[in-house]
Amino acid sequence: MVVVSGAGAENLDAGKSGARLFADSCASCHRSARGLAKGRFRLTLYLFLQQHYTSSADSASALSTYLQSVDAPPERQVNAARRSQRGEPRPPRPPLPVRGR
């Protein structure tokens, strides 16, 4: 009697952190994870990654959480936050044109 068992597929990404998943799978094309989330909701990232790039729902979840954690806010918000922390006023605007002369 010969017993044949099916070869079970093993998920090589199981148990890896989001940072490790990025380093192993994404870093060859993307130098940095910063800014890849582009302000998107975590659910949107999760669904996109699950459909296109990851091998499991757990991997997509870990990677989307990691990408959101390192996402950089837009440059305008960063500059405004720095100015408000330092107490600096906004730069002056040019005067409005004079009407009716």
Secondary structure, 3 states (H helix, E strand, C coil): CCCCCCCCCCCCCCCCCHHHHHHHHHCCCCCCCCCCCCCCCHHHHHHHHHHHCCCCHHHHHHHHHHHHHCCCCCHHHHHHHHHHHHCCCCCCCCCCCCCCC
